[in-house]
Amino acid sequence: MLITTLHGPVSTPVFMPVGTAAAVKSLSRQDLEQVGAQIILANNYHLYLRPGSHNIKRLGGIHKFMNWPHPILTDSGGFQIQSLHPKITNEGAEFKSHIDGSTHFLTPETATQSQLDIGSDIIMAFDHSIPKNASYEYAKEAMSRTHLWLLRCIKTWKQHTSTLKLLHSPALYGIIQGGEFPDLLRESAKFVVAQDLPGIAIGGAVIGSNPRQTSETIAAVRDLLPKNLPLYAMGVGTRPSDLINVFKAGANMCDCVAPTRLARAGLLYNSESKNERIDISKSQFKLDQNPVDSQCDCTTCRDYTRAYLHHLFKSRELTYYRLASIHNLRFTFKTVSIFTQTQAV
C-alpha cells in the first residue's frame, strides 16, 4: 500500500521512528535518511507544551523547523496525558505539565488544531486511551468518549482542510479503543470505519505491550476494516519480531520508542540472540572485535567493533548513543524490508 502525503509517499508496511520533541534522539536528518526512515512520528503533547504548536506554526511548520522534508505523523497526546493523572470529562482532559506544573486543558478541538498548526501530514484523533487491565465498565466509557471526541476532531479537521488548496491535505486517522474486550473493539471498529477517514489506528495499552495479545486484538477487528485503508498499530516494535507479527496480523504502520531507547541503555539488536539483542555493557564484549551483528549493513556494524562500542558505553561517550541508535534503527528497517520482499515473492 502507498500512502500519499504533501511531503511525499510512504510505502507500507512501514515502521516510524519516534521523534518525541521534533528530534529522534542523537540522530540527524542525514542519519535518519541513511538508515531508511520514510516517515517519523512527533509527539503533540510535548510540542504543545514546548516550544508551543503556535510557535512552530510561526516558524514555518515542523518540517522547516526540524529540517525534515519527508512525511511526519503526530499523535494527539491522549496516551501521554494518561500518565499525568488527568481529570477527564466528555469536554476534554485537564492535566499538569511535566515541565513546570502548569495546568492545561486539551479538548478534541484544541488537540486537533494543535497538530494542524504543527503542520503534520498525518494527525491522530484525540482519544481516551485505555490502560492495561482496565475494567469492562471503564473501557466502555472510554470507548464511548473516544467516539464522541472523534466526531469533534473530524469537525475541526474538515473546517481546516476546506480552507486549504493543497493536492494532499493533512490526513486524520480515527483510533479504535476497547481495551481487552473483543465486543468493545468490534463496536469501536464499526464506528470508526463509518466515519470514512483516510486511515485507522488501534490504540490503548494492550497494543504493543504483548505481541500475542496485539495480534489477537488486530485479528478481532480486521474483518471489519477496509483493506484499502492503512491500519496503524500504535506503539509496536520493542523487538524486531514484533513488527513481523503485527504486519502478518494485518497492520500497515507501527511506531515505537524502543529501538532508540534500548540502544541508549546498551541493548543492541542481534539476529543470533534468543532475546534478539545483546547487552553491550557486559564484560564479554570488552575485547570482541566482531560487529554488533554480522548480517547488518549499517555504518556502525561496518566501521566499529563490539569492543569499541562497549568502551564508549562504559565511558558514557556521547558518540555511543548515535552509533547505537543508527544500528538499532537500521536493523529495524532491514527487518521490515526483508519481510516485504518475502511477501512479494
Sequence and secondary structure as in RCSB ss.txt:
>XXXX:A:sequence
MLITTLHGPVSTPVFMPVGTAAAVKSLSRQDLEQVGAQIILANNYHLYLRPGSHNIKRLGGIHKFMNWPHPILTD
SGGFQIQSLHPKITNEGAEFKSHIDGSTHFLTPETATQSQLDIGSDIIMAFDHSIPKNASYEYAKEAMSRTHLWL
LRCIKTWKQHTSTLKLLHSPALYGIIQGGEFPDLLRESAKFVVAQDLPGIAIGGAVIGSNPRQTSETIAAVRDLL
PKNLPLYAMGVGTRPSDLINVFKAGANMCDCVAPTRLARAGLLYNSESKNERIDISKSQFKLDQNPVDSQCDCTT
CRDYTRAYLHHLFKSRELTYYRLASIHNLRFTFKTVSIFTQTQAV
>XXXX:A:secstr
 EEEETTEEEESSEEEEEETTSS TT  HHHHHHHT S EEEEHHHHHHTT HHHHHHTT HHHHHT  S EEEE
 SHHHHHTT  EE SS EEEE TTT  EEEE HHHHHHHHHHHT SEEE       TT  HHHHHHHHHHHHHHH
HHHHHHHHHHHTT   SS  EEEEEE  TT HHHHHHHHHHHHHT  SEEEE STHHHH HHHHHHHHHHHGGGS
 TTS EEETT  SSHHHHHHHHHHT  EEEESHHHHHHHTTEEE TTSTTSEEETTSGGGTT  S S TT  SHH
HHH  HHHHHHHHHHT HHHHHHHHHHHHHHHHHHHHHHHHHHH 
